[in-house]
């Protein structure tokens, strides 16, 4: 099992994060056409990364191995409506390790780093989404101790409605 090193992303790392994001999204599109991307998806995603970069409740982490960025995670702290006892929770928006280096423990290393970041910020619950068609992703999240909470449903409104 290899650990790699994890650090907060620098602005100059963000184009490398975009490449990994595109690899992850291409995989998702291959298993579900509902992940169709816009024409300027990479530019739009880079704009998104810049827009959250300085947000105190967000963290973009990169995973390096042999001086190359081979993984990343985006973590954020979100607030529940005041009707819930749990006021704040962590949310992993994305986490990816490049395909060639999967199943070497790098994802678990990233997961543990993100969990510690949440813990230091006083957050004790983490939520995330995983596509039911992404069997390897689902298996990974179950392996690290995540359990089902909500199910996201999808409905295409018929054009003749």
N, C-alpha and C positions, 0 to 999 in steps of 0.2 A: 504494500500500500504506500503510495507516494503522497506527500502532503502539499507540495507547492507552497507558495507564500501568498497571503491575501493582504490587500491594503485598500484604502479609499482610492477611488479613481481620481486621476488628475484630468483636467480638461483635455489635454493632448491624448489621453487614453480613449476618449469617447468614440472616435472613428473605429477603433478596434472593437469596442463594445458593439457598435452597429454591425460589424461583420459577423460577430457571434450571434447577435439577435437575428440577423438574416438567415444564418444557418439553422437556428432553432425554428424560425417561422417557416422556412422551406420544408422542414420536417413536419410541422403541424399541417401545412397545406397538403402535403402528400397523404396524410391520413384523414383529412377532413376539409372539403372545399369551402367550408364556411370561414376558413382563415384567409380568404382572399385578401390581398393587400392592395392599397392604392398605387397609382402609377409612380408617385414620388415617395414611396414608403421609406426608403433609407434616409432621404433628406428630412422627411417629417419626423422620423424617429430620432435623428440627431438633434433636431430642434427641440423635441420633447426632453431629451437628456439634458440639454443646456438649460431648459426651463425649470427643471427640478434640481439641478446641480447644487445650488446654494440654499435649498430649502432645509431648514434645521431638522424637520421630521422625515427626511429622505436620506438614504445612503446608497451610493453606487459603489460597489466593491468590485475589484478585479482580482483574479487569480492568475498568478504568474508561475511559469515553470520554464527554466532555462532562458530567462529574460524575455519570454514571449507571453502575451496575455492569452490564456487558454480557457478562461471562464469568467463569468461575472454574475452578480446578483444585484437586484434592486429591492431594497427593503424600505418600508415606510411605516410610520405610526399614524393610525387613523382613530378618529373619535366615533364612538357609538352615539346614537340619539340618547338623551338623558333618561329615557324610560327604562334603559337596561342597567343592571348592576355593574356590568363591566364597562367602565367609561372609555378606556383606550385599549387598543390591541395592535399587534404587529401584523403587517401584511407583506408577504413576499410577492411582489408583482411579477418578478422573473428570476429565474436562476438557470444557468446553462454552463455546461462544460463541453468543449468541442468534441465532436463525435469520436475522433481518433484516440482521445484520452479517457473515455468513459470506462467505468468499472475498475478504476484504480484507486478509489477512495477520495478523489478530489472533490466530488459532490458533497460527501460527508464532511470534509474539511471546511468547505464553504458554508454548509448548513450550520455547523457548530460555531463558526465565526459570526454568522448573522444572528444566531440565537444569543450569543454573548453580547452583541451590540444591543439587541432588544432588552436584555436583562439589565445592562448598565443604564438604560434609559427608563427603567422602572416598568417595563412591559413584561407580562407573564403569559400571554396568550398570543399565538401566531396563527393567522389564517392564510390560505393560498388557494388558488384555483388550479385544477389539472383537468385536461381533456380526458373524458372516459375512453377515447380511442388511443390515447398515448399510454399504452400499456407499460412501457419501460419507465416513464415518468411516474405513473401511478404506483408501480412497484417500488420505486425509489422512495417516494413520500411515505408509503406504508412502512417500509423498512426502517426509516428514521423516526418512526413513532407518531406519524400523523394519522388521524382518523377522519371519517366523513362527518360533515356538519350540515352543509346545505347542498342542494342539487340545483344547478342552473338549467333552466329549460329554454327551449328555442322554438319559435313558431314563425314560419313564413306566411305572411298574409297573402292569400290568393289574389292575383291581379284583377279578377272579375268580381271581387267583393264590393 
